[in-house]
Structure formats: structure tokens, C-alpha cells
């Protein structure tokens, strides 16, 4: 298998580099930022380009069996930047994959695509209707829509993962529910790469957290079985102050107008 990973120099991309390595698998890593050269035994190819560069993406997709699209701005930013990098860039990735006849795209969406859904204690469904909490969240809704179109119109298999919070360890009390451990992230990406004929899927990207209310029905249908629980890190983060919105909305503090991005 040959897999292109965009945004490979970012937080998640860096965590996945070694975790997605397999005998007989080539990882082609793309980012606008420089990437560390291949280490001993690494079957790695490097590309330095922006996700907004359709020609460069088309070349990078050549000969690939799948694309994992992690690239783009990873948080709130002025609308013009979100539009250029996250929305136009995601279109360019899907279009490049189509032109190069790559059969599958795994898209890193976000819980912020549905951040304004109120928390009422019930299970958070796989196919929750979009209610973004930021311009960043809007871009993830747009990316899911692009993926849906490219499946329905062109037949690509597309898995959209609404990632909770993927870091080495949870950073605050909210992430005790939303955390996706790096190892579980790799397990979910592996399932998304290898599940036979997934079609178009929306799945939650969270670990087996004691406090989680996220449905994992769709993710498990791909073969994902999470093994980690954020509760192991509770003592390290629970002493910090919680944001008042954390208990009201799925997006927590990201729903606050204090996060408005200025031009």
C-alpha cells in the first residue's frame, strides 16, 4: 500500500509517521513546512508543497492507494485564511485524488463541525447534523460536504473522522471526554484505510474514554477498537479551571464569541 499524508509536519501528522508505518507500505509525506528526512528503515517519500497547490497535489497523488488529509489550519483564523487553506485546500486534495485515480480519501474533520450542539447527557450520534462553533468548524463541515460529493459523483471511498482532541495526553478536563490517543488515532486511521468498500462514512475519532458520550458505532463498523482511556490522566488535568461552556455545548469554550478571529 502507498499512502499520501498531507499536513505531515503537523501535530497529528508527526504522531502518525511512525505509527502508520508497515512492512511493504510507503508513506509519502507532504507539508508546506520542511519534514525530517527518512530515518533508517523508513519507507518514506517527502514532498514540500501547500495543500492549495493543485498541480503539486496531483503529482503527489500519483500512484497512491489512499490519501490521509490532515493538512490545513488546525484552529480558528480569519475567514480569508480559512477559506484559502482549509476549504480551497480540501477541494484541491479531493480533486487531485480524483484526477490521479486514488480510490480512497480519509479526511480529518473535527468535533468543531458540530460544536454548538447542546450537551444533554445523551449519546452523541455519529451523523450529528452540522452546527459549527467557529470558522474552523465551518471549514470542516465544508470538507465533509466535499467528501460526500466526491463519493456520490465520482465513486471515491471517503471516511470523514470527526476528531475530538488528538494529543499525547489530554490537556484539560474537557478532553477527558474528547481525547483521541495517538495510538487509537493510528488504529482508527488503519481501519479507515483497510476497511473494504466503506463508501461515505462519518465517524467519531475518540478513545474509549470513561466520560465519553460519543457513539463509536460507525467507527467500529470499520474495524476500529479503541484501547486507551483519558481517565488515566485525570489527576493531571482535573485541577485546572473548566470553562463555563464546557458543560453546555459539545464545542465547549470554542463556542464563546471571545474566540472571534480578527482580520
TORTI-16703 format. One record per residue (C-alpha): z, y, x. Coordinates in steps of 0.02 Angstrom, whole numbers, padded with zeros to 5 digits, always signed. Example, Ala and Ser with C-alpha at 12.3 -4.5 7.8 and 13.67 -1.06 7.14 Angstrom:
+00390-00225+00615+00357-00053+00684
//
This chain:
+00000+00000+00000-00043+00176+00058+00061+00316-00019+00043+00505-00005+00206+00602-00020+00194+00789-00048+00341+00900-00005+00389+00775+00129+00488+00905+00229+00599+00949+00081+00771+00882+00040+00713+00732-00062+00559+00700+00044+00664+00693+00202+00786+00573+00121+00645+00460+00062+00548+00448+00226+00645+00300+00296+00698+00229+00127+00520+00203+00064+00457+00125+00225+00400-00055+00204+00306-00179+00315+00122-00156+00280+00146+00013+00194+00075+00175+00263+00160+00337+00212+00051+00492+00226+00170+00641+00227+00111+00814+00175+00202+00980+00181+00165+01160+00223+00311+01151+00345+00299+01053+00508+00355+00872+00499+00438+00767+00635+00312+00654+00723+00314+00467+00688+00456+00375+00771+00449+00202+00849+00384+00077+00722+00348+00208+00588+00182+00185+00497+00166+00371+00462+00021+00492+00448+00052+00680+00443-00040+00818+00351+00008+01002+00357-00055+01091+00201+00000+01182+00045+00002+01096-00124-00103+01241-00184-00247+01192-00068-00355+01079-00175-00477+01037-00035-00338+00986+00084-00256+00883-00053-00420+00798-00094-00436+00746+00088-00254+00690+00095-00278+00582-00061-00425+00488+00013-00388+00302+00025-00216+00315-00056-00148+00191-00183-00022+00315-00256+00044+00492-00240+00226+00542-00250+00226+00727-00290+00388+00806-00228+00310+00969-00166+00342+01143-00232+00482+01268-00252+00644+01175-00282+00737+01309-00379+00720+01470-00477+00599+01602-00411+00495+01746-00479+00366+01693-00607+00217+01730-00495+00280+01609-00362+00324+01475-00489+00151+01490-00566+00061+01480-00399+00159+01342-00313+00237+01235-00448+00110+01245-00589-00054+01275-00499+00005+01161-00358+00044+01019-00478-00126+01038-00560-00205+01030-00387-00112+00869-00345-00167+00782-00504-00345+00845-00489-00355+00791-00306-00289+00619-00354-00420+00605-00491-00562+00656-00377-00506+00533-00244-00483+00395-00375-00299+00372-00338-00237+00265-00484-00055+00320-00493+00048+00480-00477+00237+00485-00478+00293+00661-00521+00464+00734-00479+00512+00825-00638+00688+00889-00669+00833+00894-00790+00796+01081-00798+00644+01042-00906+00770+01010-01045+00919+01111-00982+00950+01207-01143+00986+01051-01245+01168+01061-01301+01289+00927-01243+01373+00843-01391+01435+00682-01312+01289+00576-01373+01166+00485-01261+01033+00597-01183+00868+00519-01235+00725+00475-01118+00596+00576-01215+00701+00731-01247+00593+00874-01310+00569+01013-01180+00696+01156-01182+00685+01227-01006+00826+01331-00935+00729+01428-00802+00553+01473-00746+00576+01323-00630+00611+01216-00783+00456+01284-00868+00354+01228-00718+00423+01052-00736+00376+01049-00920+00201+01104-00870+00193+00967-00738+00241+00835-00866+00105+00901-00982-00024+00895-00842+00027+00716-00806+00010+00669-00989-00164+00745-00996-00221+00656-00837-00161+00491-00906-00241+00512-01077-00404+00591-01017-00432+00502-00851-00326+00345-00859-00207+00381-00716-00040+00292-00721+00090+00432-00720+00278+00417-00705+00374+00581-00727+00552+00569-00662+00674+00697-00732+00784+00702-00579+00966+00751-00603+01036+00803-00434+00974+00710-00280+01083+00744-00128+01177+00637-00004+01334+00667-00108+01371+00760-00271+01412+00942-00236+01510+00993-00390+01591+00921-00546+01430+00937-00649+01342+00823-00526+01469+00685-00560+01358+00655-00713+01187+00706-00647+01191+00635-00469+01047+00527-00408+01099+00449-00243+00964+00441-00108+00968+00251-00112+00949+00248-00302+00811+00377-00289+00718+00260-00173+00747+00116-00293+00676+00218-00437+00526+00276-00337+00493+00098-00282+00498+00039-00463+00382+00182-00512+00259+00133-00375+00256-00053-00412+00281-00075-00600+00122-00149-00673+00021-00028-00781+00160+00093-00830+00041+00210-00923+00127+00377-00951+00317+00373-00937+00458+00499-00944+00613+00427-00860+00782+00493-00808+00823+00497-00623+01012+00472-00613+01127+00344-00536+01246+00226-00627+01373+00366-00645+01530+00335-00746+01511+00507-00826+01325+00496-00858+01259+00504-01036+01077+00490-00983+00975+00348-01055+00904+00232-00923+00805+00125-01045+00635+00186-00986+00683+00182-00802+00750+00005-00817+00590-00048-00905+00501-00008-00742+00622-00119-00645+00749+00013-00590+00928-00045-00569+01045+00091-00502+01190+00035-00393+01283+00195-00350+01414+00295-00446+01458+00477-00415+01637+00439-00466+01666+00376-00289+01655+00558-00234+01761+00631-00375+01908+00681-00266+01796+00784-00152+01718+00893-00289+01834+00896-00440+01949+01027-00363+01810+01158-00370+01791+01275-00520+01674+01218-00658+01551+01340-00736+01588+01378-00921+01412+01325-00969+01429+01153-00889+01511+01084-01045+01391+01169-01166+01216+01135-01101+01131+00998-01003+01073+01128-00876+01248+01199-00852+01254+01361-00754+01064+01363-00741+01064+01419-00923+01151+01581-00876+01050+01743-00877+01139+01781-00713+01006+01670-00635+00864+01784-00687+00739+01797-00547+00686+01972-00498+00511+02012-00438
//
